[in-house]
Amino acid sequence: MEVLGIIPARYASTRFPGKPLIDISGKSMIQRVYEQAKSANLAEVLVATDDQRIFDHVQSFGGKAVMTAEHHQSGTDRCFEAYQQYNQPFEYVINIQGDEPFIRPEQINLVAGCFRTPQTQLATLIKKITSPEELFNVNSPKVVINKAGEALYFSRQPIPYCRNVPNDIWHRQHTYYKHIGIYGYRTDILEQITQLPPSGLELAESLEQLRWLENGFKIATAITEFETIGIDTPEDLLRVTSSEF
């Protein structure tokens, strides 16, 4: 199974401009993500960027990069352009977040493994929630799955609602999952979803994957035991660099 890994990397982040190039103990964030992805079972790994500085930096450490348009509204759109530019016959693409420098190769492999089931269209990772703080954090999307492990809905709110149960023990009464933002696409499905206009549910929750569900696509999930560490702000970077890893 030939799988292409793509790491979208924008320079103009609202909360942390230039974050792909920030130094984390001697290596840039984008280099750390790239090296982790290269250790997974992927046929090839590309960085998809809209900035010459990022492009040149990736080439400087021996990585592969493609220049993409500045106007893309999502990493999914950027991945599709990069896949088109690369022009190789891959059947699957994995979108690896460029701001998670400690993503584990095993997690990437878990997503790729979902496509061993022929009918899988899209795939992503989920992790069991173990605390009320995590469950009620609106910046951490949750996902409800069916018995086949397919996503039914994503929300910033904890769902389902545990009636007549105190909030601080909801996570003990029901198995809740948080969503980890790595995506796998069958390439024909990737082309289709990039043609869809924003949907009502997506705009309400500000979660792109709801557009796919609302249009009838199915998202398979795989459960990971490992936490991910995203760096969205300078404060996140300070927290990471002040701890051992």
Secondary structure, DSSP 8 states (H G I E B T S, - for coil): --EEEEEEE-S--SSSTTGGG-EETTEEHHHHHHHHHHTSS-SEEEEEES-HHHHHHHHHTT--EEE--S--SSHHHHHHHHHHHH----SEEEE--TT-TT--HHHHHHHHHGGGSTT--EEEEEEE--SHHHHT-TTS-EEEE-TTSBEEEEESS-SS--TTS-GGGHHHHS--EEEEEEEEEEHHHHHHHTT----HHHHHHT-THHHHHHTT--EEEEE-SS------SHHHHHHHHTS--
